[in-house]
Amino acid sequence: MRRIDVRADLARVRAPTLVITTTADPLVSPSLQHELADRIPGTRTAQLPTGHLPFAERPEQWRTLITDFLAEHTTTA
C-alpha cells in the first residue's frame, strides 16, 4: 500500500465524492486522508472516530453517511 500514489489522478475526479476519514487508522494517517480528500474537487469530507475499518467499527454511522450522500445524488427517472 505504501507504493500506491494516486495524488496526480485526484484532480480529474468529476463525480460527486464523499471521503470518510478516520481518526485512528494505523495504515493511513489522518493527515494523508485529508490531503487526498482536499485534492478531489468539490469533495465532501466526513470523519469517524475509528480505525481502518469504519464500516465494521461504526456500521450505523458509516451506513448513514453513505446512504444520505447517495440520496442527495440519486435522480429518479
ZAMARGU-4260 file (C-alpha; in steps of 0.2 Angstrom, whole numbers, plus 5000, padded with zeros to 4 digits):
<rodrens>
0) 5000/5000/5000 | 5014/5012/5003 | 5019/5011/4985 | 5002/5017/4978 | 5002/5035/4974
5) 4986/5042/4966 | 4988/5060/4970 | 4991/5066/4952 | 4974/5057/4947 | 4963/5065/4960
10) 4961/5082/4952 | 4952/5073/4937 | 4938/5066/4948 | 4922/5074/4942 | 4909/5063/4951
15) 4901/5068/4967 | 4913/5062/4981 | 4912/5058/4999 | 4928/5054/5008 | 4926/5047/5025
20) 4941/5049/5035 | 4945/5041/5052 | 4954/5047/5067 | 4964/5031/5072 | 4969/5022/5056
25) 4986/5013/5059 | 4988/5011/5040 | 4983/5028/5033 | 4987/5043/5043 | 4973/5056/5046
30) 4984/5069/5038 | 4986/5059/5022 | 4967/5055/5021 | 4963/5074/5022 | 4977/5078/5009
35) 4969/5065/4997 | 4952/5072/5000 | 4957/5090/4998 | 4964/5086/4980 | 4947/5080/4974
40) 4937/5095/4968 | 4921/5098/4977 | 4923/5083/4989 | 4913/5082/5005 | 4923/5075/5020
45) 4915/5066/5035 | 4926/5060/5049 | 4923/5045/5060 | 4932/5041/5076 | 4938/5024/5071
50) 4952/5014/5064 | 4955/5007/5047 | 4938/4998/5046 | 4924/5011/5049 | 4911/5000/5041
55) 4915/4987/5054 | 4919/4998/5069 | 4904/5010/5067 | 4892/5002/5054 | 4877/5013/5058
60) 4886/5029/5056 | 4895/5023/5041 | 4879/5017/5033 | 4870/5034/5037 | 4884/5044/5029
65) 4884/5033/5013 | 4865/5032/5011 | 4862/5051/5015 | 4876/5056/5002 | 4869/5044/4989
70) 4851/5050/4992 | 4857/5068/4988 | 4865/5062/4972 | 4852/5050/4965 | 4840/5055/4952
75) 4824/5047/4949 | 4819/5043/4931
</rodrens>
